[in-house]
Amino acid sequence: MKHVSILVPAGEAVVGSIEGPHKVLSQVNDFLAGAGQAPAFQIELVGLTRDKTFNQGLFTLHAHRTIAEDFRTDLIIIPAPHGDLAEAVALNAPFVPWIRQQHAAGAEVASLCLGAFILAATGLVDGRKCATHWLATQQFAAMYPAVQLVPEQVITDEQGLYSSGGAYSYLNLVLYLIEKYVSRDLAVCCAKVFQIDFGRRSQSPFVIFQGQKDHADAPIKKTQEFIEQHFADKLTVDELAAVSCLSRRSFERRFKKATSNTVAEYIQRVKIEAAKMSLESSQENVNEVMYSVGYSDTKAFRTLFKRLTGVSPLAYRERYSRKAPALAA
């Protein structure tokens, strides 16, 4: 039986990312008990203190243990903090040496959604792949440049160090761990009971590209705004360098440093984001959408769209159109 420690973070937290894993792992034990088998998990909440309230007293959790106690665990689950992430990392710094100590003794560690910030603070994923919520990727990359951020992935497994993508995709990681520790049959059964899309491995379809403007380079920010206003035009690097009043070489270097994208990549992402919005809200066909964002090569547009979103333009419309189809009678 594996001992699972679900952390109770200091500060505010997404309580569902504490309760959710507890519920799903407990269900595995219930299934096994029904089959006359021993439980697979001993699940405990572990905190810095015994009692913790969240959401201005709306939720109170009682930890089974604190990290001051002497015990060994097999799996540490780090839930998602809520609020200012740099502050959350600082508040939860006391967990860091404990996580490192338990890992050195053989424990595996899994971060859920924004819990990746606390996992990364341990240094255990330096040089390794890690996922987090797509909304926080720019801040994560700035805070933890030594970590290999993979923003499109729902699950990473780096030799016993796990992470998940945004929001409820943490449930996909929990299913992955159940399959690994117990059996695929039980993981599939839990997926059906909790109605989780078991096979999902990419969060790309959910990403909303907002333009990386969290920087202080004014000429680059000016050029980004120009691109977003003229994305349907055929923009050249020389033209954009002129907008920024920089030499082409300096412009390209500073643009990549500020946005983490090349100029061409940024233009592509702006165009595809515009196409996504059109597919969600308009009745234009895929070719009309393609022309409206400045593409004329159907194959190139569809290939790029699928590379950035994980699905075809038509599949994207079917999934996210704001004009929902009527329910069958």
Residue pairs with C-beta under 8 A, 6 or more apart in sequence:
1 38
1 39
1 40
1 41
1 42
2 40
2 41
2 42
2 74
2 75
2 181
3 41
3 42
3 44
3 71
3 72
3 73
3 74
3 75
4 21
4 25
4 41
4 42
4 43
4 44
4 73
4 74
4 75
4 77
5 44
5 45
5 46
5 65
5 73
5 75
5 76
5 77
5 102
5 107
6 18
6 21
6 22
6 43
6 44
6 45
6 46
6 77
6 79
7 18
7 45
7 46
7 47
7 76
7 77
7 78
7 79
7 95
8 18
8 45
8 46
8 47
8 48
8 52
8 61
8 63
8 79
9 47
9 78
9 79
9 81
9 88
9 91
9 92
9 95
9 118
10 48
10 52
10 91
10 92
10 94
11 81
11 82
11 83
11 87
11 88
11 91
11 92
12 54
12 55
12 81
12 82
12 83
12 88
13 54
13 79
13 80
13 81
13 82
14 79
14 80
14 81
14 82
14 113
14 114
15 54
15 55
15 59
15 61
16 168
17 79
17 80
17 112
17 113
17 115
17 170
18 45
18 61
18 79
20 168
20 170
20 171
20 174
21 77
21 79
21 112
21 170
21 174
22 43
22 45
24 171
24 174
24 175
24 178
24 190
24 194
25 40
25 41
25 43
25 174
25 178
26 41
26 43
27 190
27 193
27 194
28 39
28 40
28 41
28 178
28 182
28 186
28 190
29 39
29 40
29 41
29 43
31 186
31 189
31 190
32 38
32 39
32 40
32 182
32 186
33 39
40 181
40 182
41 181
44 63
44 64
44 65
45 61
45 62
45 63
45 64
45 65
46 63
46 64
46 65
46 66
46 67
46 73
46 76
47 61
47 63
47 65
47 66
47 67
48 66
48 67
48 94
48 95
49 63
49 66
50 62
50 63
50 66
51 60
51 61
51 62
51 63
52 60
52 61
52 63
53 59
53 60
53 61
54 60
54 61
65 71
67 94
67 95
67 98
72 102
72 105
72 106
72 107
73 102
73 107
74 106
74 107
74 108
75 107
75 108
75 109
75 110
75 177
76 99
76 102
76 103
76 107
76 108
76 109
76 110
77 110
77 112
77 115
78 95
78 99
78 109
78 110
78 111
78 112
78 115
78 116
78 118
78 119
79 112
79 115
80 112
80 113
80 114
80 115
80 133
80 170
81 88
81 89
81 91
81 92
81 114
81 115
81 117
81 118
82 88
82 114
85 114
85 117
85 136
85 139
85 143
86 139
86 143
88 114
88 117
88 118
89 117
89 118
89 121
89 143
92 118
92 121
93 121
95 118
96 118
96 121
96 122
99 109
99 119
99 122
99 124
100 122
100 123
100 124
102 109
103 109
103 122
103 124
103 160
103 161
108 160
108 161
108 162
109 119
109 122
109 124
109 160
109 161
109 162
110 161
110 162
110 163
110 164
110 173
110 177
111 118
111 119
111 130
111 132
111 162
111 163
111 164
112 164
112 170
112 173
113 132
113 133
113 164
113 165
113 166
113 167
113 169
113 170
114 132
114 133
114 136
115 163
116 130
116 131
116 132
116 140
116 163
117 132
117 136
117 140
117 143
117 144
119 125
119 130
119 161
119 163
120 130
120 140
120 143
120 144
120 147
121 144
123 146
124 161
125 144
125 147
125 158
125 161
125 163
126 144
126 146
126 147
127 146
127 147
127 148
128 147
128 148
128 156
128 158
128 161
129 148
129 149
129 150
129 153
129 156
129 158
129 163
130 140
130 144
130 147
130 148
130 149
130 150
130 156
130 158
130 163
131 149
131 150
131 151
131 153
131 154
131 155
131 156
131 163
131 164
131 165
131 203
132 140
132 149
132 151
132 163
132 165
132 166
133 165
133 166
133 167
134 151
134 165
134 166
134 203
134 206
134 207
134 208
135 166
137 149
137 151
138 212
138 214
138 260
139 214
140 147
140 149
141 149
141 260
142 214
150 156
151 203
151 207
152 202
152 203
152 204
152 207
152 310
153 165
153 201
153 202
153 203
154 164
154 165
154 169
154 172
154 173
154 200
154 201
154 202
154 203
155 162
155 163
155 164
155 165
155 169
155 172
155 173
155 176
155 201
156 162
156 163
156 164
157 176
162 173
162 176
162 177
163 173
164 170
164 172
164 173
165 172
165 203
166 203
166 206
169 200
169 203
171 194
171 196
172 196
172 197
172 198
172 200
172 201
175 187
175 190
175 191
175 196
175 198
176 187
178 186
178 187
178 190
179 186
179 187
187 198
188 198
190 196
191 197
191 198
202 310
204 308
204 309
204 310
204 311
205 309
205 310
205 311
205 316
205 319
205 320
207 309
208 273
209 269
209 270
209 272
209 273
211 224
211 228
211 259
211 266
211 270
212 224
212 258
212 259
212 260
212 261
213 221
213 224
215 221
215 258
215 259
217 254
217 257
217 258
219 244
219 245
219 246
219 251
219 254
220 244
220 251
220 254
220 255
220 258
220 259
221 258
222 243
222 244
223 240
223 243
223 244
223 251
223 255
224 259
224 266
226 240
226 243
227 235
227 240
227 266
227 267
227 270
228 270
231 267
231 270
231 271
231 274
231 293
231 294
232 271
232 274
232 292
232 293
232 294
233 294
234 294
235 267
237 248
237 251
237 252
237 263
237 264
238 248
240 251
240 263
241 247
241 248
241 251
241 252
244 251
244 254
246 254
251 263
252 262
252 263
255 261
255 262
255 263
255 266
256 262
256 263
259 266
261 269
268 304
268 308
269 308
271 293
271 294
271 295
272 293
272 304
272 305
272 308
272 309
274 292
274 293
275 289
275 290
275 292
275 293
275 301
275 305
275 313
276 309
276 316
276 320
278 284
278 289
278 292
278 293
279 286
279 289
279 313
279 316
279 317
279 320
279 321
280 317
280 320
280 321
280 322
281 322
282 289
283 323
284 292
286 302
286 313
286 314
286 317
287 298
289 313
290 296
290 298
290 301
290 313
295 301
295 304
301 313
302 312
302 313
305 312
305 313
305 316
306 312
309 316
311 319
